[in-house]
């Protein structure tokens, strides 16, 4: 597991974005704006077979480059819908 120290000397374990719930995402773009590593991308919502509205072409966020996540958690702090799931490295 990756750990580090804060400037004050406290141990810190980064929490990396591992999943994004597109069903909750409203495509506001807040997370995209705060991500320092271009981990996210705006894509057309992927529909499940059991979705009723096949005309739903809403744009939502996607973890396009998840391995580049540095574990800062900025995306989750600005997300109004709580779309992100995190795990330590």
PDB file of N, CA, C and O in Angstrom:
ATOM      1  N   UNK A   1       0.840  -1.168   0.000  1.00  0.00           N
ATOM      2  CA  UNK A   1       0.000   0.000   0.000  1.00  0.00           C
ATOM      3  C   UNK A   1       0.897   1.247   0.000  1.00  0.00           C
ATOM      4  O   UNK A   1       1.925   1.296   0.677  1.00  0.00           O
ATOM      5  N   UNK A   2       0.483   2.232  -0.766  1.00  0.00           N
ATOM      6  CA  UNK A   2       1.234   3.484  -0.856  1.00  0.00           C
ATOM      7  C   UNK A   2       0.853   4.386   0.311  1.00  0.00           C
ATOM      8  O   UNK A   2      -0.330   4.591   0.584  1.00  0.00           O
ATOM      9  N   UNK A   3       1.844   4.914   0.988  1.00  0.00           N
ATOM     10  CA  UNK A   3       1.602   5.902   2.041  1.00  0.00           C
ATOM     11  C   UNK A   3       2.597   7.038   1.878  1.00  0.00           C
ATOM     12  O   UNK A   3       3.620   6.892   1.208  1.00  0.00           O
ATOM     13  N   UNK A   4       2.296   8.144   2.481  1.00  0.00           N
ATOM     14  CA  UNK A   4       3.176   9.303   2.434  1.00  0.00           C
ATOM     15  C   UNK A   4       2.986  10.120   3.688  1.00  0.00           C
ATOM     16  O   UNK A   4       2.284   9.711   4.614  1.00  0.00           O
ATOM     17  N   UNK A   5       3.613  11.271   3.712  1.00  0.00           N
ATOM     18  CA  UNK A   5       3.493  12.178   4.849  1.00  0.00           C
ATOM     19  C   UNK A   5       2.959  13.519   4.378  1.00  0.00           C
ATOM     20  O   UNK A   5       3.316  14.008   3.306  1.00  0.00           O
ATOM     21  N   UNK A   6       2.098  14.104   5.200  1.00  0.00           N
ATOM     22  CA  UNK A   6       1.646  15.454   4.907  1.00  0.00           C
ATOM     23  C   UNK A   6       2.764  16.420   5.282  1.00  0.00           C
ATOM     24  O   UNK A   6       3.760  16.019   5.883  1.00  0.00           O
ATOM     25  N   UNK A   7       2.602  17.663   4.934  1.00  0.00           N
ATOM     26  CA  UNK A   7       3.608  18.680   5.276  1.00  0.00           C
ATOM     27  C   UNK A   7       3.830  18.747   6.782  1.00  0.00           C
ATOM     28  O   UNK A   7       4.937  19.032   7.239  1.00  0.00           O
ATOM     29  N   UNK A   8       2.782  18.486   7.546  1.00  0.00           N
ATOM     30  CA  UNK A   8       2.869  18.504   9.000  1.00  0.00           C
ATOM     31  C   UNK A   8       3.429  17.225   9.604  1.00  0.00           C
ATOM     32  O   UNK A   8       3.590  17.139  10.822  1.00  0.00           O
ATOM     33  N   UNK A   9       3.731  16.223   8.766  1.00  0.00           N
ATOM     34  CA  UNK A   9       4.320  14.986   9.254  1.00  0.00           C
ATOM     35  C   UNK A   9       3.333  13.870   9.545  1.00  0.00           C
ATOM     36  O   UNK A   9       3.736  12.796   9.992  1.00  0.00           O
ATOM     37  N   UNK A  10       2.065  14.098   9.305  1.00  0.00           N
ATOM     38  CA  UNK A  10       1.052  13.071   9.529  1.00  0.00           C
ATOM     39  C   UNK A  10       1.060  12.086   8.369  1.00  0.00           C
ATOM     40  O   UNK A  10       1.166  12.481   7.207  1.00  0.00           O
ATOM     41  N   UNK A  11       0.945  10.791   8.695  1.00  0.00           N
ATOM     42  CA  UNK A  11       0.901   9.776   7.644  1.00  0.00           C
ATOM     43  C   UNK A  11      -0.393   9.913   6.848  1.00  0.00           C
ATOM     44  O   UNK A  11      -1.457  10.167   7.412  1.00  0.00           O
ATOM     45  N   UNK A  12      -0.289   9.742   5.529  1.00  0.00           N
ATOM     46  CA  UNK A  12      -1.431   9.886   4.629  1.00  0.00           C
ATOM     47  C   UNK A  12      -1.433   8.741   3.636  1.00  0.00           C
ATOM     48  O   UNK A  12      -0.397   8.415   3.055  1.00  0.00           O
ATOM     49  N   UNK A  13      -2.597   8.125   3.436  1.00  0.00           N
ATOM     50  CA  UNK A  13      -2.768   7.058   2.455  1.00  0.00           C
ATOM     51  C   UNK A  13      -3.695   7.569   1.361  1.00  0.00           C
ATOM     52  O   UNK A  13      -4.864   7.844   1.632  1.00  0.00           O
ATOM     53  N   UNK A  14      -3.207   7.702   0.137  1.00  0.00           N
ATOM     54  CA  UNK A  14      -4.068   8.180  -0.944  1.00  0.00           C
ATOM     55  C   UNK A  14      -5.191   7.192  -1.250  1.00  0.00           C
ATOM     56  O   UNK A  14      -5.010   5.978  -1.163  1.00  0.00           O
ATOM     57  N   UNK A  15      -6.335   7.729  -1.603  1.00  0.00           N
ATOM     58  CA  UNK A  15      -7.500   6.933  -1.988  1.00  0.00           C
ATOM     59  C   UNK A  15      -7.734   7.155  -3.476  1.00  0.00           C
ATOM     60  O   UNK A  15      -8.133   8.243  -3.892  1.00  0.00           O
ATOM     61  N   UNK A  16      -7.489   6.134  -4.268  1.00  0.00           N
ATOM     62  CA  UNK A  16      -7.570   6.223  -5.717  1.00  0.00           C
ATOM     63  C   UNK A  16      -8.983   5.958  -6.211  1.00  0.00           C
ATOM     64  O   UNK A  16      -9.665   5.072  -5.697  1.00  0.00           O
ATOM     65  N   UNK A  17      -9.430   6.724  -7.210  1.00  0.00           N
ATOM     66  CA  UNK A  17     -10.747   6.516  -7.808  1.00  0.00           C
ATOM     67  C   UNK A  17     -10.733   5.178  -8.545  1.00  0.00           C
ATOM     68  O   UNK A  17      -9.920   4.966  -9.445  1.00  0.00           O
ATOM     69  N   UNK A  18     -11.630   4.287  -8.160  1.00  0.00           N
ATOM     70  CA  UNK A  18     -11.687   2.958  -8.768  1.00  0.00           C
ATOM     71  C   UNK A  18     -12.950   2.754  -9.603  1.00  0.00           C
ATOM     72  O   UNK A  18     -12.986   1.893 -10.482  1.00  0.00           O
ATOM     73  N   UNK A  19     -13.980   3.545  -9.327  1.00  0.00           N
ATOM     74  CA  UNK A  19     -15.231   3.406 -10.073  1.00  0.00           C
ATOM     75  C   UNK A  19     -16.000   4.712 -10.042  1.00  0.00           C
ATOM     76  O   UNK A  19     -15.830   5.543  -9.149  1.00  0.00           O
ATOM     77  N   UNK A  20     -16.849   4.867 -11.041  1.00  0.00           N
ATOM     78  CA  UNK A  20     -17.701   6.041 -11.156  1.00  0.00           C
ATOM     79  C   UNK A  20     -19.081   5.541 -11.580  1.00  0.00           C
ATOM     80  O   UNK A  20     -19.218   4.896 -12.620  1.00  0.00           O
ATOM     81  N   UNK A  21     -20.095   5.839 -10.779  1.00  0.00           N
ATOM     82  CA  UNK A  21     -21.456   5.378 -11.055  1.00  0.00           C
ATOM     83  C   UNK A  21     -22.113   6.317 -12.066  1.00  0.00           C
ATOM     84  O   UNK A  21     -22.584   7.395 -11.705  1.00  0.00           O
ATOM     85  N   UNK A  22     -22.140   5.900 -13.333  1.00  0.00           N
ATOM     86  CA  UNK A  22     -22.703   6.741 -14.386  1.00  0.00           C
ATOM     87  C   UNK A  22     -24.208   6.924 -14.239  1.00  0.00           C
ATOM     88  O   UNK A  22     -24.755   7.891 -14.769  1.00  0.00           O
ATOM     89  N   UNK A  23     -24.886   6.037 -13.544  1.00  0.00           N
ATOM     90  CA  UNK A  23     -26.328   6.183 -13.334  1.00  0.00           C
ATOM     91  C   UNK A  23     -26.621   7.381 -12.428  1.00  0.00           C
ATOM     92  O   UNK A  23     -27.672   8.009 -12.561  1.00  0.00           O
ATOM     93  N   UNK A  24     -25.713   7.702 -11.516  1.00  0.00           N
ATOM     94  CA  UNK A  24     -25.876   8.856 -10.622  1.00  0.00           C
ATOM     95  C   UNK A  24     -25.365  10.151 -11.250  1.00  0.00           C
ATOM     96  O   UNK A  24     -25.851  11.233 -10.922  1.00  0.00           O
ATOM     97  N   UNK A  25     -24.395  10.047 -12.144  1.00  0.00           N
ATOM     98  CA  UNK A  25     -23.714  11.217 -12.708  1.00  0.00           C
ATOM     99  C   UNK A  25     -24.683  12.095 -13.506  1.00  0.00           C
ATOM    100  O   UNK A  25     -25.489  11.595 -14.291  1.00  0.00           O
ATOM    101  N   UNK A  26     -24.589  13.411 -13.291  1.00  0.00           N
ATOM    102  CA  UNK A  26     -25.431  14.360 -14.022  1.00  0.00           C
ATOM    103  C   UNK A  26     -24.633  15.118 -15.085  1.00  0.00           C
ATOM    104  O   UNK A  26     -25.179  15.990 -15.762  1.00  0.00           O
ATOM    105  N   UNK A  27     -23.351  14.794 -15.236  1.00  0.00           N
ATOM    106  CA  UNK A  27     -22.526  15.407 -16.276  1.00  0.00           C
ATOM    107  C   UNK A  27     -22.211  16.873 -16.049  1.00  0.00           C
ATOM    108  O   UNK A  27     -22.014  17.618 -17.009  1.00  0.00           O
ATOM    109  N   UNK A  28     -22.161  17.296 -14.803  1.00  0.00           N
ATOM    110  CA  UNK A  28     -21.938  18.717 -14.502  1.00  0.00           C
ATOM    111  C   UNK A  28     -20.510  19.171 -14.826  1.00  0.00           C
ATOM    112  O   UNK A  28     -20.286  20.352 -15.088  1.00  0.00           O
ATOM    113  N   UNK A  29     -19.546  18.251 -14.810  1.00  0.00           N
ATOM    114  CA  UNK A  29     -18.171  18.579 -15.165  1.00  0.00           C
ATOM    115  C   UNK A  29     -17.313  19.130 -14.044  1.00  0.00           C
ATOM    116  O   UNK A  29     -16.157  19.482 -14.278  1.00  0.00           O
ATOM    117  N   UNK A  30     -17.843  19.215 -12.832  1.00  0.00           N
ATOM    118  CA  UNK A  30     -17.056  19.748 -11.711  1.00  0.00           C
ATOM    119  C   UNK A  30     -15.805  18.911 -11.460  1.00  0.00           C
ATOM    120  O   UNK A  30     -14.719  19.453 -11.251  1.00  0.00           O
ATOM    121  N   UNK A  31     -15.962  17.606 -11.481  1.00  0.00           N
ATOM    122  CA  UNK A  31     -14.830  16.719 -11.231  1.00  0.00           C
ATOM    123  C   UNK A  31     -13.783  16.843 -12.334  1.00  0.00           C
ATOM    124  O   UNK A  31     -12.581  16.813 -12.067  1.00  0.00           O
ATOM    125  N   UNK A  32     -14.242  16.982 -13.557  1.00  0.00           N
ATOM    126  CA  UNK A  32     -13.334  17.136 -14.693  1.00  0.00           C
ATOM    127  C   UNK A  32     -12.464  18.387 -14.523  1.00  0.00           C
ATOM    128  O   UNK A  32     -11.270  18.371 -14.824  1.00  0.00           O
ATOM    129  N   UNK A  33     -13.071  19.451 -14.044  1.00  0.00           N
ATOM    130  CA  UNK A  33     -12.354  20.718 -13.877  1.00  0.00           C
ATOM    131  C   UNK A  33     -11.297  20.665 -12.777  1.00  0.00           C
ATOM    132  O   UNK A  33     -10.263  21.324 -12.890  1.00  0.00           O
ATOM    133  N   UNK A  34     -11.536  19.894 -11.718  1.00  0.00           N
ATOM    134  CA  UNK A  34     -10.591  19.874 -10.605  1.00  0.00           C
ATOM    135  C   UNK A  34      -9.531  18.783 -10.706  1.00  0.00           C
ATOM    136  O   UNK A  34      -8.542  18.827  -9.975  1.00  0.00           O
ATOM    137  N   UNK A  35      -9.710  17.813 -11.585  1.00  0.00           N
ATOM    138  CA  UNK A  35      -8.736  16.718 -11.695  1.00  0.00           C
ATOM    139  C   UNK A  35      -7.419  17.239 -12.270  1.00  0.00           C
ATOM    140  O   UNK A  35      -7.397  17.775 -13.378  1.00  0.00           O
ATOM    141  N   UNK A  36      -6.315  17.083 -11.519  1.00  0.00           N
ATOM    142  CA  UNK A  36      -5.033  17.593 -11.996  1.00  0.00           C
ATOM    143  C   UNK A  36      -4.322  16.675 -12.990  1.00  0.00           C
ATOM    144  O   UNK A  36      -3.281  17.050 -13.530  1.00  0.00           O
ATOM    145  N   UNK A  37      -4.861  15.483 -13.242  1.00  0.00           N
ATOM    146  CA  UNK A  37      -4.143  14.499 -14.058  1.00  0.00           C
ATOM    147  C   UNK A  37      -4.890  14.032 -15.293  1.00  0.00           C
ATOM    148  O   UNK A  37      -4.450  13.084 -15.943  1.00  0.00           O
ATOM    149  N   UNK A  38      -5.990  14.654 -15.635  1.00  0.00           N
ATOM    150  CA  UNK A  38      -6.775  14.275 -16.825  1.00  0.00           C
ATOM    151  C   UNK A  38      -7.199  12.798 -16.791  1.00  0.00           C
ATOM    152  O   UNK A  38      -7.091  12.073 -17.779  1.00  0.00           O
ATOM    153  N   UNK A  39      -7.683  12.390 -15.622  1.00  0.00           N
ATOM    154  CA  UNK A  39      -8.141  11.022 -15.425  1.00  0.00           C
ATOM    155  C   UNK A  39      -9.540  10.826 -16.017  1.00  0.00           C
ATOM    156  O   UNK A  39      -9.898   9.713 -16.402  1.00  0.00           O
ATOM    157  N   UNK A  40     -10.321  11.888 -16.089  1.00  0.00           N
ATOM    158  CA  UNK A  40     -11.723  11.803 -16.486  1.00  0.00           C
ATOM    159  C   UNK A  40     -11.958  12.265 -17.920  1.00  0.00           C
ATOM    160  O   UNK A  40     -11.175  13.020 -18.496  1.00  0.00           O
ATOM    161  N   UNK A  41     -13.078  11.776 -18.475  1.00  0.00           N
ATOM    162  CA  UNK A  41     -13.479  12.213 -19.805  1.00  0.00           C
ATOM    163  C   UNK A  41     -14.998  12.206 -19.869  1.00  0.00           C
ATOM    164  O   UNK A  41     -15.651  11.399 -19.207  1.00  0.00           O
ATOM    165  N   UNK A  42     -15.557  13.104 -20.667  1.00  0.00           N
ATOM    166  CA  UNK A  42     -16.991  13.184 -20.861  1.00  0.00           C
ATOM    167  C   UNK A  42     -17.383  12.231 -21.993  1.00  0.00           C
ATOM    168  O   UNK A  42     -16.866  12.332 -23.106  1.00  0.00           O
ATOM    169  N   UNK A  43     -18.299  11.309 -21.698  1.00  0.00           N
ATOM    170  CA  UNK A  43     -18.723  10.304 -22.673  1.00  0.00           C
ATOM    171  C   UNK A  43     -20.241  10.189 -22.661  1.00  0.00           C
ATOM    172  O   UNK A  43     -20.901  10.684 -21.747  1.00  0.00           O
ATOM    173  N   UNK A  44     -20.786   9.540 -23.670  1.00  0.00           N
ATOM    174  CA  UNK A  44     -22.215   9.269 -23.679  1.00  0.00           C
ATOM    175  C   UNK A  44     -22.500   8.155 -22.681  1.00  0.00           C
ATOM    176  O   UNK A  44     -21.771   7.165 -22.621  1.00  0.00           O
ATOM    177  N   UNK A  45     -23.560   8.319 -21.899  1.00  0.00           N
ATOM    178  CA  UNK A  45     -23.899   7.339 -20.865  1.00  0.00           C
ATOM    179  C   UNK A  45     -24.076   5.962 -21.482  1.00  0.00           C
ATOM    180  O   UNK A  45     -24.757   5.803 -22.494  1.00  0.00           O
ATOM    181  N   UNK A  46     -23.446   4.956 -20.851  1.00  0.00           N
ATOM    182  CA  UNK A  46     -23.581   3.571 -21.292  1.00  0.00           C
ATOM    183  C   UNK A  46     -24.858   3.008 -20.697  1.00  0.00           C
ATOM    184  O   UNK A  46     -25.033   3.000 -19.479  1.00  0.00           O
ATOM    185  N   UNK A  47     -25.748   2.539 -21.557  1.00  0.00           N
ATOM    186  CA  UNK A  47     -27.034   2.025 -21.102  1.00  0.00           C
ATOM    187  C   UNK A  47     -26.960   0.534 -20.825  1.00  0.00           C
ATOM    188  O   UNK A  47     -26.292  -0.212 -21.541  1.00  0.00           O
ATOM    189  N   UNK A  48     -27.665   0.106 -19.764  1.00  0.00           N
ATOM    190  CA  UNK A  48     -27.808  -1.320 -19.475  1.00  0.00           C
ATOM    191  C   UNK A  48     -28.979  -1.854 -20.287  1.00  0.00           C
ATOM    192  O   UNK A  48     -29.811  -1.081 -20.762  1.00  0.00           O
ATOM    193  N   UNK A  49     -29.047  -3.159 -20.447  1.00  0.00           N
ATOM    194  CA  UNK A  49     -30.138  -3.778 -21.199  1.00  0.00           C
ATOM    195  C   UNK A  49     -31.487  -3.558 -20.535  1.00  0.00           C
ATOM    196  O   UNK A  49     -32.515  -3.557 -21.212  1.00  0.00           O
ATOM    197  N   UNK A  50     -31.500  -3.368 -19.200  1.00  0.00           N
ATOM    198  CA  UNK A  50     -32.771  -3.218 -18.492  1.00  0.00           C
ATOM    199  C   UNK A  50     -33.227  -1.761 -18.393  1.00  0.00           C
ATOM    200  O   UNK A  50     -34.252  -1.494 -17.766  1.00  0.00           O
ATOM    201  N   UNK A  51     -32.507  -0.819 -18.984  1.00  0.00           N
ATOM    202  CA  UNK A  51     -32.923   0.580 -18.981  1.00  0.00           C
ATOM    203  C   UNK A  51     -34.109   0.762 -19.914  1.00  0.00           C
ATOM    204  O   UNK A  51     -34.124   0.234 -21.025  1.00  0.00           O
ATOM    205  N   UNK A  52     -35.114   1.521 -19.451  1.00  0.00           N
ATOM    206  CA  UNK A  52     -36.328   1.726 -20.224  1.00  0.00           C
ATOM    207  C   UNK A  52     -36.166   2.781 -21.314  1.00  0.00           C
ATOM    208  O   UNK A  52     -36.737   2.640 -22.395  1.00  0.00           O
ATOM    209  N   UNK A  53     -35.396   3.836 -21.045  1.00  0.00           N
ATOM    210  CA  UNK A  53     -35.293   4.944 -21.984  1.00  0.00           C
ATOM    211  C   UNK A  53     -34.093   4.761 -22.901  1.00  0.00           C
ATOM    212  O   UNK A  53     -32.972   5.117 -22.537  1.00  0.00           O
ATOM    213  N   UNK A  54     -34.317   4.217 -24.070  1.00  0.00           N
ATOM    214  CA  UNK A  54     -33.229   3.964 -25.011  1.00  0.00           C
ATOM    215  C   UNK A  54     -32.774   5.229 -25.726  1.00  0.00           C
ATOM    216  O   UNK A  54     -31.736   5.225 -26.389  1.00  0.00           O
ATOM    217  N   UNK A  55     -33.547   6.323 -25.597  1.00  0.00           N
ATOM    218  CA  UNK A  55     -33.184   7.582 -26.236  1.00  0.00           C
ATOM    219  C   UNK A  55     -32.293   8.438 -25.340  1.00  0.00           C
ATOM    220  O   UNK A  55     -31.970   9.572 -25.694  1.00  0.00           O
ATOM    221  N   UNK A  56     -31.896   7.915 -24.198  1.00  0.00           N
ATOM    222  CA  UNK A  56     -31.070   8.657 -23.255  1.00  0.00           C
ATOM    223  C   UNK A  56     -29.649   8.763 -23.813  1.00  0.00           C
ATOM    224  O   UNK A  56     -28.896   7.791 -23.779  1.00  0.00           O
ATOM    225  N   UNK A  57     -29.286   9.926 -24.318  1.00  0.00           N
ATOM    226  CA  UNK A  57     -27.929  10.131 -24.826  1.00  0.00           C
ATOM    227  C   UNK A  57     -27.213  11.184 -23.982  1.00  0.00           C
ATOM    228  O   UNK A  57     -26.444  11.992 -24.502  1.00  0.00           O
ATOM    229  N   UNK A  58     -27.470  11.167 -22.697  1.00  0.00           N
ATOM    230  CA  UNK A  58     -26.878  12.116 -21.765  1.00  0.00           C
ATOM    231  C   UNK A  58     -25.369  11.909 -21.673  1.00  0.00           C
ATOM    232  O   UNK A  58     -24.887  10.777 -21.670  1.00  0.00           O
ATOM    233  N   UNK A  59     -24.640  12.998 -21.601  1.00  0.00           N
ATOM    234  CA  UNK A  59     -23.198  12.943 -21.451  1.00  0.00           C
ATOM    235  C   UNK A  59     -22.854  12.892 -19.965  1.00  0.00           C
ATOM    236  O   UNK A  59     -23.376  13.680 -19.176  1.00  0.00           O
ATOM    237  N   UNK A  60     -21.979  11.967 -19.584  1.00  0.00           N
ATOM    238  CA  UNK A  60     -21.572  11.778 -18.190  1.00  0.00           C
ATOM    239  C   UNK A  60     -20.060  11.561 -18.135  1.00  0.00           C
ATOM    240  O   UNK A  60     -19.411  11.406 -19.170  1.00  0.00           O
ATOM    241  N   UNK A  61     -19.517  11.550 -16.951  1.00  0.00           N
ATOM    242  CA  UNK A  61     -18.085  11.340 -16.774  1.00  0.00           C
ATOM    243  C   UNK A  61     -17.731   9.861 -16.822  1.00  0.00           C
ATOM    244  O   UNK A  61     -18.560   8.987 -16.566  1.00  0.00           O
ATOM    245  N   UNK A  62     -16.477   9.614 -17.158  1.00  0.00           N
ATOM    246  CA  UNK A  62     -15.943   8.257 -17.223  1.00  0.00           C
ATOM    247  C   UNK A  62     -14.505   8.292 -16.723  1.00  0.00           C
ATOM    248  O   UNK A  62     -13.807   9.289 -16.907  1.00  0.00           O
ATOM    249  N   UNK A  63     -14.060   7.209 -16.092  1.00  0.00           N
ATOM    250  CA  UNK A  63     -12.658   7.084 -15.689  1.00  0.00           C
ATOM    251  C   UNK A  63     -11.866   6.647 -16.913  1.00  0.00           C
ATOM    252  O   UNK A  63     -11.609   5.458 -17.103  1.00  0.00           O
ATOM    253  N   UNK A  64     -11.489   7.596 -17.727  1.00  0.00           N
ATOM    254  CA  UNK A  64     -10.824   7.313 -18.994  1.00  0.00           C
ATOM    255  C   UNK A  64      -9.363   6.930 -18.820  1.00  0.00           C
ATOM    256  O   UNK A  64      -8.817   6.179 -19.628  1.00  0.00           O
ATOM    257  N   UNK A  65      -8.729   7.439 -17.775  1.00  0.00           N
ATOM    258  CA  UNK A  65      -7.310   7.180 -17.556  1.00  0.00           C
ATOM    259  C   UNK A  65      -7.064   6.912 -16.065  1.00  0.00           C
ATOM    260  O   UNK A  65      -6.243   7.577 -15.433  1.00  0.00           O
ATOM    261  N   UNK A  66      -7.787   5.929 -15.514  1.00  0.00           N
ATOM    262  CA  UNK A  66      -7.729   5.627 -14.079  1.00  0.00           C
ATOM    263  C   UNK A  66      -6.317   5.347 -13.548  1.00  0.00           C
ATOM    264  O   UNK A  66      -6.024   5.736 -12.417  1.00  0.00           O
ATOM    265  N   UNK A  67      -5.430   4.693 -14.307  1.00  0.00           N
ATOM    266  CA  UNK A  67      -4.085   4.448 -13.771  1.00  0.00           C
ATOM    267  C   UNK A  67      -3.275   5.721 -13.500  1.00  0.00           C
ATOM    268  O   UNK A  67      -2.255   5.664 -12.813  1.00  0.00           O
ATOM    269  N   UNK A  68      -3.712   6.857 -14.027  1.00  0.00           N
ATOM    270  CA  UNK A  68      -3.007   8.113 -13.807  1.00  0.00           C
ATOM    271  C   UNK A  68      -3.502   8.861 -12.568  1.00  0.00           C
ATOM    272  O   UNK A  68      -2.986   9.932 -12.251  1.00  0.00           O
ATOM    273  N   UNK A  69      -4.496   8.311 -11.862  1.00  0.00           N
ATOM    274  CA  UNK A  69      -5.044   8.925 -10.644  1.00  0.00           C
ATOM    275  C   UNK A  69      -3.964   8.989  -9.571  1.00  0.00           C
ATOM    276  O   UNK A  69      -3.251   8.012  -9.343  1.00  0.00           O
ATOM    277  N   UNK A  70      -3.844  10.142  -8.912  1.00  0.00           N
ATOM    278  CA  UNK A  70      -2.846  10.300  -7.844  1.00  0.00           C
ATOM    279  C   UNK A  70      -3.455  10.160  -6.454  1.00  0.00           C
ATOM    280  O   UNK A  70      -2.737  10.271  -5.461  1.00  0.00           O
ATOM    281  N   UNK A  71      -4.759   9.920  -6.360  1.00  0.00           N
ATOM    282  CA  UNK A  71      -5.403   9.674  -5.079  1.00  0.00           C
ATOM    283  C   UNK A  71      -5.682  10.909  -4.260  1.00  0.00           C
ATOM    284  O   UNK A  71      -5.763  10.824  -3.034  1.00  0.00           O
ATOM    285  N   UNK A  72      -5.831  12.058  -4.895  1.00  0.00           N
ATOM    286  CA  UNK A  72      -6.060  13.302  -4.151  1.00  0.00           C
ATOM    287  C   UNK A  72      -7.497  13.417  -3.652  1.00  0.00           C
ATOM    288  O   UNK A  72      -7.743  14.097  -2.656  1.00  0.00           O
ATOM    289  N   UNK A  73      -8.452  12.767  -4.320  1.00  0.00           N
ATOM    290  CA  UNK A  73      -9.848  12.786  -3.896  1.00  0.00           C
ATOM    291  C   UNK A  73     -10.621  14.039  -4.271  1.00  0.00           C
ATOM    292  O   UNK A  73     -11.759  14.214  -3.835  1.00  0.00           O
ATOM    293  N   UNK A  74     -10.026  14.913  -5.071  1.00  0.00           N
ATOM    294  CA  UNK A  74     -10.698  16.157  -5.453  1.00  0.00           C
ATOM    295  C   UNK A  74     -12.022  15.893  -6.153  1.00  0.00           C
ATOM    296  O   UNK A  74     -13.005  16.593  -5.910  1.00  0.00           O
ATOM    297  N   UNK A  75     -12.052  14.896  -7.012  1.00  0.00           N
ATOM    298  CA  UNK A  75     -13.263  14.596  -7.778  1.00  0.00           C
ATOM    299  C   UNK A  75     -14.447  14.298  -6.865  1.00  0.00           C
ATOM    300  O   UNK A  75     -15.548  14.799  -7.094  1.00  0.00           O
ATOM    301  N   UNK A  76     -14.232  13.499  -5.849  1.00  0.00           N
ATOM    302  CA  UNK A  76     -15.305  13.138  -4.935  1.00  0.00           C
ATOM    303  C   UNK A  76     -15.749  14.279  -4.048  1.00  0.00           C
ATOM    304  O   UNK A  76     -16.917  14.350  -3.666  1.00  0.00           O
ATOM    305  N   UNK A  77     -14.841  15.165  -3.717  1.00  0.00           N
ATOM    306  CA  UNK A  77     -15.199  16.297  -2.862  1.00  0.00           C
ATOM    307  C   UNK A  77     -16.097  17.297  -3.580  1.00  0.00           C
ATOM    308  O   UNK A  77     -16.905  17.965  -2.934  1.00  0.00           O
ATOM    309  N   UNK A  78     -15.978  17.416  -4.890  1.00  0.00           N
ATOM    310  CA  UNK A  78     -16.808  18.377  -5.620  1.00  0.00           C
ATOM    311  C   UNK A  78     -18.047  17.731  -6.252  1.00  0.00           C
ATOM    312  O   UNK A  78     -18.927  18.440  -6.740  1.00  0.00           O
ATOM    313  N   UNK A  79     -18.123  16.409  -6.248  1.00  0.00           N
ATOM    314  CA  UNK A  79     -19.243  15.708  -6.884  1.00  0.00           C
ATOM    315  C   UNK A  79     -20.526  15.879  -6.057  1.00  0.00           C
ATOM    316  O   UNK A  79     -20.577  15.445  -4.906  1.00  0.00           O
ATOM    317  N   UNK A  80     -21.563  16.509  -6.635  1.00  0.00           N
ATOM    318  CA  UNK A  80     -22.794  16.714  -5.879  1.00  0.00           C
ATOM    319  C   UNK A  80     -23.642  15.453  -5.722  1.00  0.00           C
ATOM    320  O   UNK A  80     -24.585  15.449  -4.931  1.00  0.00           O
ATOM    321  N   UNK A  81     -23.331  14.389  -6.451  1.00  0.00           N
ATOM    322  CA  UNK A  81     -24.132  13.170  -6.425  1.00  0.00           C
ATOM    323  C   UNK A  81     -23.439  11.978  -5.784  1.00  0.00           C
ATOM    324  O   UNK A  81     -24.047  10.912  -5.681  1.00  0.00           O
ATOM    325  N   UNK A  82     -22.191  12.117  -5.349  1.00  0.00           N
ATOM    326  CA  UNK A  82     -21.484  11.014  -4.708  1.00  0.00           C
ATOM    327  C   UNK A  82     -21.253   9.834  -5.632  1.00  0.00           C
ATOM    328  O   UNK A  82     -21.513   8.691  -5.256  1.00  0.00           O
ATOM    329  N   UNK A  83     -20.772  10.096  -6.825  1.00  0.00           N
ATOM    330  CA  UNK A  83     -20.621   9.067  -7.861  1.00  0.00           C
ATOM    331  C   UNK A  83     -19.372   8.194  -7.725  1.00  0.00           C
ATOM    332  O   UNK A  83     -19.288   7.143  -8.361  1.00  0.00           O
ATOM    333  N   UNK A  84     -18.416   8.603  -6.921  1.00  0.00           N
ATOM    334  CA  UNK A  84     -17.107   7.954  -6.930  1.00  0.00           C
ATOM    335  C   UNK A  84     -16.941   6.902  -5.838  1.00  0.00           C
ATOM    336  O   UNK A  84     -17.481   7.024  -4.739  1.00  0.00           O
ATOM    337  N   UNK A  85     -16.172   5.863  -6.180  1.00  0.00           N
ATOM    338  CA  UNK A  85     -15.754   4.831  -5.236  1.00  0.00           C
ATOM    339  C   UNK A  85     -14.241   4.864  -5.212  1.00  0.00           C
ATOM    340  O   UNK A  85     -13.603   4.987  -6.258  1.00  0.00           O
ATOM    341  N   UNK A  86     -13.654   4.753  -4.013  1.00  0.00           N
ATOM    342  CA  UNK A  86     -12.213   4.853  -3.837  1.00  0.00           C
ATOM    343  C   UNK A  86     -11.655   3.637  -3.117  1.00  0.00           C
ATOM    344  O   UNK A  86     -12.366   2.936  -2.397  1.00  0.00           O
ATOM    345  N   UNK A  87     -10.373   3.407  -3.326  1.00  0.00           N
ATOM    346  CA  UNK A  87      -9.651   2.350  -2.621  1.00  0.00           C
ATOM    347  C   UNK A  87      -8.191   2.790  -2.469  1.00  0.00           C
ATOM    348  O   UNK A  87      -7.661   3.507  -3.318  1.00  0.00           O
ATOM    349  N   UNK A  88      -7.553   2.356  -1.390  1.00  0.00           N
ATOM    350  CA  UNK A  88      -6.118   2.685  -1.237  1.00  0.00           C
ATOM    351  C   UNK A  88      -5.302   1.942  -2.268  1.00  0.00           C
ATOM    352  O   UNK A  88      -5.729   0.910  -2.787  1.00  0.00           O
ATOM    353  N   UNK A  89      -4.126   2.468  -2.566  1.00  0.00           N
ATOM    354  CA  UNK A  89      -3.238   1.859  -3.566  1.00  0.00           C
ATOM    355  C   UNK A  89      -2.527   0.736  -3.001  1.00  0.00           C
ATOM    356  O   UNK A  89      -1.734   0.096  -3.692  1.00  0.00           O
TER     357      UNK A  89
END
